[in-house]
Amino acid sequence: MKKNARWIEMLRFVITGGVCFLVEFIALVLLRDKAGIDTLIATPIAFLISVVLNYLLCIKWVFTGDKDEGNAAKIGFLVTSVMGLFLNEGLMYLFRVLFGEDQTVLTVLGFAVSMYMVNKALATLIVMVWNYLTKRAVLKNGWFRKK
């Protein structure tokens, strides 16, 4: 892959990740703060919502030019997403223990930013690196493809 094409791919991945993060973050806030669901239950629900969107954007926009690898690529994407889910959940638990989650960190335009939101942003940054490396390996390098 040419250097410019790789940078474009990475930029698209970051944009996709940003959109998916916003969807996941809004879902998490609604589930936790509006529906009263515990953070460690709301987190995987919100994560799964964003994974569906992430999958669609990755196959249609980020990793373009690849042939549909059928079920193997879908299974690979699912496996790496489930691993990302466990990583995300583990980080949210760890950050909850280390930093707490109910304290208000700051207020922006009347919106209270709680520690669980900061925890989610930190976990997302870590999982984003995981997602790029594994999704690329599945969709570009043919992991899970029959040889």
N, CA and C atoms as a LAMMPS dump frame, in Angstrom:
ITEM: TIMESTEP
0
ITEM: NUMBER OF ATOMS
441
ITEM: BOX BOUNDS ff ff ff
-5.0000000000000000e+02 5.0000000000000000e+02
-5.0000000000000000e+02 5.0000000000000000e+02
-5.0000000000000000e+02 5.0000000000000000e+02
ITEM: ATOMS id mol type element x y z
1 1 1 N 0.843 -1.165 0
2 1 2 C 0 0 0
3 1 3 C 0.895 1.236 0
4 2 1 N 0.549 2.187 -0.821
5 2 2 C 1.333 3.408 -0.881
6 2 3 C 1.168 4.203 0.407
7 3 1 N 2.192 4.982 0.705
8 3 2 C 2.221 5.745 1.953
9 3 3 C 1.003 6.67 2.089
10 4 1 N 0.653 7.404 1.024
11 4 2 C -0.498 8.308 1.083
12 4 3 C -1.795 7.557 1.303
13 5 1 N -1.94 6.431 0.651
14 5 2 C -3.153 5.634 0.819
15 5 3 C -3.274 5.136 2.256
16 6 1 N -2.164 4.777 2.864
17 6 2 C -2.179 4.317 4.259
18 6 3 C -2.589 5.448 5.193
19 7 1 N -2.081 6.667 4.945
20 7 2 C -2.468 7.813 5.772
21 7 3 C -3.954 8.122 5.617
22 8 1 N -4.461 8.032 4.408
23 8 2 C -5.897 8.256 4.17
24 8 3 C -6.713 7.2 4.908
25 9 1 N -6.275 5.958 4.831
26 9 2 C -6.951 4.878 5.541
27 9 3 C -6.961 5.155 7.048
28 10 1 N -5.828 5.569 7.589
29 10 2 C -5.747 5.849 9.021
30 10 3 C -6.632 7.041 9.387
31 11 1 N -6.671 8.071 8.548
32 11 2 C -7.529 9.224 8.797
33 11 3 C -9 8.807 8.797
34 12 1 N -9.381 8.004 7.828
35 12 2 C -10.759 7.502 7.78
36 12 3 C -11.076 6.668 9.021
37 13 1 N -10.11 5.878 9.458
38 13 2 C -10.323 5.068 10.655
39 13 3 C -10.527 5.96 11.879
40 14 1 N -9.745 7.012 11.988
41 14 2 C -9.879 7.934 13.123
42 14 3 C -11.24 8.637 13.081
43 15 1 N -11.672 9.085 11.898
44 15 2 C -12.988 9.727 11.762
45 15 3 C -14.086 8.737 12.127
46 16 1 N -13.981 7.53 11.604
47 16 2 C -14.952 6.493 11.926
48 16 3 C -14.975 6.23 13.425
49 17 1 N -13.794 6.138 14.006
50 17 2 C -13.704 5.919 15.448
51 17 3 C -14.328 7.058 16.234
52 18 1 N -14.136 8.28 15.774
53 18 2 C -14.734 9.43 16.442
54 18 3 C -16.254 9.39 16.403
55 19 1 N -16.794 9.073 15.239
56 19 2 C -18.25 8.962 15.102
57 19 3 C -18.768 7.833 15.992
58 20 1 N -18.105 6.689 15.946
59 20 2 C -18.533 5.547 16.757
60 20 3 C -18.378 5.846 18.251
61 21 1 N -17.317 6.567 18.614
62 21 2 C -17.145 6.965 20.013
63 21 3 C -18.309 7.842 20.464
64 22 1 N -18.699 8.819 19.642
65 22 2 C -19.813 9.683 20.011
66 22 3 C -21.101 8.89 20.192
67 23 1 N -21.365 7.969 19.285
68 23 2 C -22.552 7.118 19.402
69 23 3 C -22.476 6.3 20.688
70 24 1 N -21.318 5.688 20.934
71 24 2 C -21.133 4.867 22.135
72 24 3 C -21.23 5.709 23.403
73 25 1 N -20.608 6.878 23.393
74 25 2 C -20.601 7.75 24.562
75 25 3 C -22.02 8.226 24.892
76 26 1 N -22.76 8.651 23.876
77 26 2 C -24.14 9.103 24.093
78 26 3 C -24.999 7.958 24.606
79 27 1 N -24.821 6.772 24.017
80 27 2 C -25.574 5.6 24.495
81 27 3 C -25.225 5.292 25.95
82 28 1 N -23.94 5.355 26.304
83 28 2 C -23.514 5.099 27.68
84 28 3 C -24.138 6.11 28.646
85 29 1 N -24.081 7.386 28.306
86 29 2 C -24.646 8.421 29.177
87 29 3 C -26.152 8.222 29.33
88 30 1 N -26.839 7.947 28.238
89 30 2 C -28.289 7.73 28.315
90 30 3 C -28.623 6.496 29.158
91 31 1 N -27.897 5.406 28.925
92 31 2 C -28.165 4.182 29.685
93 31 3 C -27.859 4.367 31.17
94 32 1 N -26.754 5.025 31.465
95 32 2 C -26.334 5.176 32.862
96 32 3 C -27.116 6.268 33.579
97 33 1 N -27.142 7.455 32.993
98 33 2 C -27.711 8.601 33.689
99 33 3 C -29.224 8.73 33.531
100 34 1 N -29.745 8.313 32.422
101 34 2 C -31.198 8.446 32.201
102 34 3 C -31.953 7.164 32.563
103 35 1 N -31.385 6.007 32.209
104 35 2 C -32.062 4.739 32.507
105 35 3 C -31.639 4.142 33.843
106 36 1 N -30.579 4.691 34.45
107 36 2 C -30.146 4.228 35.766
108 36 3 C -29.434 2.885 35.776
109 37 1 N -28.867 2.495 34.641
110 37 2 C -28.165 1.209 34.533
111 37 3 C -26.723 1.399 35.009
112 38 1 N -26.207 0.445 35.769
113 38 2 C -24.83 0.496 36.261
114 38 3 C -23.854 0.623 35.085
115 39 1 N -22.787 1.367 35.335
116 39 2 C -21.787 1.626 34.296
117 39 3 C -21.245 0.347 33.669
118 40 1 N -20.966 -0.66 34.476
119 40 2 C -20.368 -1.889 33.952
120 40 3 C -21.364 -2.75 33.179
121 41 1 N -22.638 -2.428 33.257
122 41 2 C -23.647 -3.083 32.412
123 41 3 C -23.924 -2.215 31.186
124 42 1 N -23.995 -0.902 31.39
125 42 2 C -24.255 0.022 30.28
126 42 3 C -23.105 0.059 29.278
127 43 1 N -21.875 -0.11 29.781
128 43 2 C -20.695 -0.038 28.905
129 43 3 C -20.737 -1.062 27.77
130 44 1 N -20.942 -2.361 28.039
131 44 2 C -20.956 -3.297 26.905
132 44 3 C -22.146 -3.108 25.972
133 45 1 N -23.277 -2.65 26.497
134 45 2 C -24.426 -2.393 25.627
135 45 3 C -24.082 -1.271 24.648
136 46 1 N -23.54 -0.181 25.175
137 46 2 C -23.148 0.945 24.32
138 46 3 C -22.053 0.53 23.34
139 47 1 N -21.1 -0.279 23.819
140 47 2 C -20.003 -0.755 22.979
141 47 3 C -20.545 -1.568 21.796
142 48 1 N -21.492 -2.449 22.056
143 48 2 C -22.044 -3.292 20.987
144 48 3 C -22.787 -2.468 19.945
145 49 1 N -23.468 -1.421 20.386
146 49 2 C -24.131 -0.526 19.429
147 49 3 C -23.099 0.098 18.493
148 50 1 N -22.003 0.555 19.065
149 50 2 C -20.991 1.215 18.24
150 50 3 C -20.238 0.223 17.346
151 51 1 N -20.12 -1.028 17.779
152 51 2 C -19.42 -2.032 16.968
153 51 3 C -20.151 -2.282 15.655
154 52 1 N -21.467 -2.307 15.702
155 52 2 C -22.246 -2.523 14.473
156 52 3 C -21.978 -1.375 13.495
157 53 1 N -22.04 -0.16 13.995
158 53 2 C -21.753 1 13.141
159 53 3 C -20.308 0.961 12.641
160 54 1 N -19.375 0.618 13.536
161 54 2 C -17.964 0.533 13.171
162 54 3 C -17.746 -0.478 12.051
163 55 1 N -18.374 -1.623 12.152
164 55 2 C -18.233 -2.665 11.131
165 55 3 C -18.7 -2.143 9.769
166 56 1 N -19.874 -1.543 9.758
167 56 2 C -20.413 -1.053 8.492
168 56 3 C -19.517 0.016 7.873
169 57 1 N -19.037 0.926 8.697
170 57 2 C -18.155 1.978 8.174
171 57 3 C -16.801 1.431 7.731
172 58 1 N -16.266 0.474 8.478
173 58 2 C -14.959 -0.094 8.109
174 58 3 C -15.013 -0.82 6.777
175 59 1 N -16.046 -1.625 6.565
176 59 2 C -16.082 -2.384 5.316
177 59 3 C -16.485 -1.527 4.123
178 60 1 N -17.244 -0.453 4.37
179 60 2 C -17.721 0.371 3.259
180 60 3 C -16.852 1.592 2.972
181 61 1 N -16.087 2.071 3.993
182 61 2 C -15.405 3.34 3.803
183 61 3 C -13.928 3.322 4.195
184 62 1 N -13.571 2.657 5.275
185 62 2 C -12.191 2.725 5.772
186 62 3 C -11.266 1.827 4.964
187 63 1 N -11.556 0.547 4.963
188 63 2 C -10.691 -0.431 4.295
189 63 3 C -11.279 -0.744 2.927
190 64 1 N -11.221 0.213 2.041
191 64 2 C -11.832 0.082 0.722
192 64 3 C -10.935 -0.71 -0.221
193 65 1 N -11.546 -1.16 -1.299
194 65 2 C -10.776 -1.834 -2.334
195 65 3 C -10.538 -3.303 -2.056
196 66 1 N -11.042 -3.82 -0.969
197 66 2 C -10.862 -5.232 -0.66
198 66 3 C -12.087 -5.998 -1.095
199 67 1 N -11.86 -7.205 -1.548
200 67 2 C -12.974 -8.07 -1.886
201 67 3 C -13.653 -8.506 -0.6
202 68 1 N -14.943 -8.741 -0.692
203 68 2 C -15.659 -9.274 0.473
204 68 3 C -15.127 -10.668 0.73
205 69 1 N -14.582 -10.859 1.885
206 69 2 C -14.005 -12.149 2.244
207 69 3 C -15.042 -13.078 2.858
208 70 1 N -16.316 -12.679 2.783
209 70 2 C -17.391 -13.531 3.251
210 70 3 C -17.374 -13.723 4.754
211 71 1 N -17.764 -14.935 5.137
212 71 2 C -17.929 -15.241 6.553
213 71 3 C -16.628 -15.179 7.334
214 72 1 N -15.517 -15.489 6.705
215 72 2 C -14.238 -15.479 7.427
216 72 3 C -13.916 -14.084 7.954
217 73 1 N -14.089 -13.064 7.124
218 73 2 C -13.82 -11.693 7.562
219 73 3 C -14.82 -11.26 8.623
220 74 1 N -16.071 -11.658 8.452
221 74 2 C -17.094 -11.304 9.449
222 74 3 C -16.792 -11.965 10.79
223 75 1 N -16.387 -13.211 10.749
224 75 2 C -16.032 -13.915 11.995
225 75 3 C -14.804 -13.267 12.626
226 76 1 N -13.821 -12.941 11.815
227 76 2 C -12.625 -12.282 12.327
228 76 3 C -12.949 -10.935 12.947
229 77 1 N -13.809 -10.172 12.292
230 77 2 C -14.219 -8.879 12.831
231 77 3 C -14.959 -9.077 14.15
232 78 1 N -15.826 -10.075 14.2
233 78 2 C -16.579 -10.371 15.422
234 78 3 C -15.645 -10.781 16.554
235 79 1 N -14.696 -11.649 16.268
236 79 2 C -13.762 -12.123 17.292
237 79 3 C -12.933 -10.96 17.844
238 80 1 N -12.405 -10.132 16.96
239 80 2 C -11.599 -9.003 17.44
240 80 3 C -12.469 -7.992 18.187
241 81 1 N -13.716 -7.831 17.791
242 81 2 C -14.623 -6.925 18.498
243 81 3 C -14.953 -7.438 19.89
244 82 1 N -15.178 -8.741 20.006
245 82 2 C -15.449 -9.328 21.327
246 82 3 C -14.221 -9.166 22.231
247 83 1 N -13.046 -9.361 21.671
248 83 2 C -11.824 -9.151 22.448
249 83 3 C -11.708 -7.681 22.857
250 84 1 N -12.044 -6.765 21.951
251 84 2 C -12.053 -5.345 22.266
252 84 3 C -13.082 -5.012 23.342
253 85 1 N -14.223 -5.697 23.305
254 85 2 C -15.252 -5.512 24.329
255 85 3 C -14.717 -5.891 25.71
256 86 1 N -14.05 -7.04 25.799
257 86 2 C -13.484 -7.469 27.081
258 86 3 C -12.382 -6.519 27.546
259 87 1 N -11.569 -6.048 26.613
260 87 2 C -10.534 -5.077 26.96
261 87 3 C -11.178 -3.791 27.484
262 88 1 N -12.188 -3.313 26.78
263 88 2 C -12.913 -2.109 27.175
264 88 3 C -13.543 -2.275 28.565
265 89 1 N -14.211 -3.369 28.787
266 89 2 C -14.876 -3.629 30.073
267 89 3 C -13.851 -3.74 31.2
268 90 1 N -12.743 -4.42 30.926
269 90 2 C -11.69 -4.55 31.926
270 90 3 C -11.083 -3.206 32.296
271 91 1 N -10.857 -2.369 31.287
272 91 2 C -10.316 -1.041 31.545
273 91 3 C -11.308 -0.176 32.323
274 92 1 N -12.59 -0.27 31.975
275 92 2 C -13.595 0.503 32.708
276 92 3 C -13.648 0.063 34.175
277 93 1 N -13.537 -1.226 34.416
278 93 2 C -13.518 -1.714 35.802
279 93 3 C -12.264 -1.216 36.525
280 94 1 N -11.109 -1.348 35.884
281 94 2 C -9.851 -0.906 36.476
282 94 3 C -9.883 0.588 36.79
283 95 1 N -10.358 1.386 35.838
284 95 2 C -10.417 2.828 36.051
285 95 3 C -11.436 3.186 37.133
286 96 1 N -12.514 2.423 37.225
287 96 2 C -13.497 2.644 38.292
288 96 3 C -12.84 2.446 39.654
289 97 1 N -12.06 1.375 39.771
290 97 2 C -11.374 1.076 41.032
291 97 3 C -10.321 2.142 41.328
292 98 1 N -9.547 2.523 40.323
293 98 2 C -8.459 3.475 40.531
294 98 3 C -8.928 4.916 40.719
295 99 1 N -9.896 5.34 39.924
296 99 2 C -10.262 6.751 39.872
297 99 3 C -11.669 7.065 40.363
298 100 1 N -12.487 6.029 40.576
299 100 2 C -13.885 6.264 40.902
300 100 3 C -14.667 6.562 39.638
301 101 1 N -15.947 6.95 39.813
302 101 2 C -16.718 7.255 38.617
303 101 3 C -17.821 8.287 38.826
304 102 1 N -18.177 8.586 40.05
305 102 2 C -19.315 9.475 40.278
306 102 3 C -18.943 10.936 40.499
307 103 1 N -17.678 11.212 40.74
308 103 2 C -17.264 12.591 40.987
309 103 3 C -17.436 13.429 39.72
310 104 1 N -17.883 14.648 39.91
311 104 2 C -17.953 15.584 38.796
312 104 3 C -16.573 16.205 38.629
313 105 1 N -16.007 16.043 37.459
314 105 2 C -14.666 16.544 37.17
315 105 3 C -14.718 18.021 36.798
316 106 1 N -15.678 18.394 35.959
317 106 2 C -15.892 19.773 35.569
318 106 3 C -17.274 19.909 34.969
319 107 1 N -17.7 21.139 34.804
320 107 2 C -18.985 21.416 34.177
321 107 3 C -18.735 22.299 32.962
322 108 1 N -19.276 21.877 31.822
323 108 2 C -19.101 22.611 30.575
324 108 3 C -20.482 22.973 30.035
325 109 1 N -20.755 24.276 29.973
326 109 2 C -22.044 24.763 29.46
327 109 3 C -23.234 24.074 30.135
328 110 1 N -23.119 23.884 31.435
329 110 2 C -24.192 23.258 32.201
330 110 3 C -24.185 21.745 32.173
331 111 1 N -23.262 21.141 31.448
332 111 2 C -23.159 19.683 31.377
333 111 3 C -22.069 19.224 32.337
334 112 1 N -22.443 18.378 33.298
335 112 2 C -21.492 17.868 34.284
336 112 3 C -20.724 16.695 33.699
337 113 1 N -19.409 16.81 33.678
338 113 2 C -18.544 15.732 33.208
339 113 3 C -18.134 14.916 34.43
340 114 1 N -18.616 13.677 34.477
341 114 2 C -18.32 12.781 35.598
342 114 3 C -17.079 11.955 35.294
343 115 1 N -16.493 11.414 36.345
344 115 2 C -15.264 10.633 36.191
345 115 3 C -15.475 9.423 35.295
346 116 1 N -16.67 8.8 35.3
347 116 2 C -16.883 7.643 34.43
348 116 3 C -16.75 8.029 32.962
349 117 1 N -17.05 9.282 32.634
350 117 2 C -16.911 9.754 31.258
351 117 3 C -15.432 9.882 30.883
352 118 1 N -14.636 10.372 31.812
353 118 2 C -13.191 10.451 31.591
354 118 3 C -12.624 9.033 31.468
355 119 1 N -13.077 8.134 32.336
356 119 2 C -12.651 6.73 32.263
357 119 3 C -12.963 6.143 30.893
358 120 1 N -14.153 6.454 30.379
359 120 2 C -14.563 5.94 29.07
360 120 3 C -13.661 6.485 27.97
361 121 1 N -13.315 7.76 28.052
362 121 2 C -12.431 8.352 27.043
363 121 3 C -11.055 7.688 27.07
364 122 1 N -10.521 7.435 28.263
365 122 2 C -9.222 6.752 28.377
366 122 3 C -9.289 5.332 27.821
367 123 1 N -10.325 4.61 28.198
368 123 2 C -10.485 3.236 27.705
369 123 3 C -10.62 3.229 26.183
370 124 1 N -11.342 4.191 25.654
371 124 2 C -11.548 4.266 24.21
372 124 3 C -10.238 4.49 23.464
373 125 1 N -9.388 5.352 23.98
374 125 2 C -8.094 5.593 23.331
375 125 3 C -7.274 4.309 23.239
376 126 1 N -7.264 3.544 24.302
377 126 2 C -6.505 2.282 24.319
378 126 3 C -7.125 1.268 23.366
379 127 1 N -8.441 1.135 23.429
380 127 2 C -9.131 0.153 22.581
381 127 3 C -9.069 0.56 21.111
382 128 1 N -8.975 1.863 20.83
383 128 2 C -8.872 2.324 19.447
384 128 3 C -7.623 1.762 18.761
385 129 1 N -6.519 1.764 19.476
386 129 2 C -5.288 1.206 18.915
387 129 3 C -5.484 -0.286 18.635
388 130 1 N -6.046 -0.987 19.593
389 130 2 C -6.358 -2.421 19.417
390 130 3 C -7.233 -2.616 18.183
391 131 1 N -8.291 -1.815 18.074
392 131 2 C -9.232 -1.972 16.966
393 131 3 C -8.574 -1.747 15.612
394 132 1 N -7.762 -0.715 15.503
395 132 2 C -7.129 -0.453 14.212
396 132 3 C -6.244 -1.624 13.796
397 133 1 N -5.403 -2.056 14.701
398 133 2 C -4.467 -3.131 14.367
399 133 3 C -5.187 -4.426 14.021
400 134 1 N -6.194 -4.778 14.801
401 134 2 C -6.867 -6.063 14.554
402 134 3 C -7.835 -5.995 13.382
403 135 1 N -8.577 -4.901 13.246
404 135 2 C -9.516 -4.787 12.116
405 135 3 C -8.757 -4.756 10.798
406 136 1 N -7.643 -4.068 10.788
407 136 2 C -6.819 -4.019 9.58
408 136 3 C -6.294 -5.406 9.236
409 137 1 N -5.852 -6.134 10.243
410 137 2 C -5.332 -7.48 10.012
411 137 3 C -6.417 -8.394 9.45
412 138 1 N -7.63 -8.229 9.944
413 138 2 C -8.738 -9.07 9.471
414 138 3 C -9.168 -8.678 8.067
415 139 1 N -9.351 -7.39 7.827
416 139 2 C -9.929 -6.95 6.564
417 139 3 C -8.9 -6.729 5.458
418 140 1 N -7.648 -6.465 5.811
419 140 2 C -6.623 -6.215 4.801
420 140 3 C -5.648 -7.378 4.642
421 141 1 N -5.247 -7.953 5.759
422 141 2 C -4.203 -8.978 5.715
423 141 3 C -4.752 -10.393 5.679
424 142 1 N -6.069 -10.514 5.763
425 142 2 C -6.689 -11.819 5.581
426 142 3 C -6.63 -12.765 6.756
427 143 1 N -6.518 -12.259 7.969
428 143 2 C -6.636 -13.176 9.107
429 143 3 C -7.979 -13.865 8.967
430 144 1 N -8.073 -15.074 9.363
431 144 2 C -9.287 -15.881 9.317
432 144 3 C -9.647 -16.302 7.897
433 145 1 N -8.841 -15.963 6.918
434 145 2 C -9.071 -16.37 5.551
435 145 3 C -8.527 -17.768 5.334
436 146 1 N -9.205 -18.554 4.544
437 146 2 C -8.678 -19.868 4.208
438 146 3 C -7.482 -19.674 3.3
439 147 1 N -6.414 -20.405 3.589
440 147 2 C -5.194 -20.265 2.8
441 147 3 C -5.234 -21.152 1.579
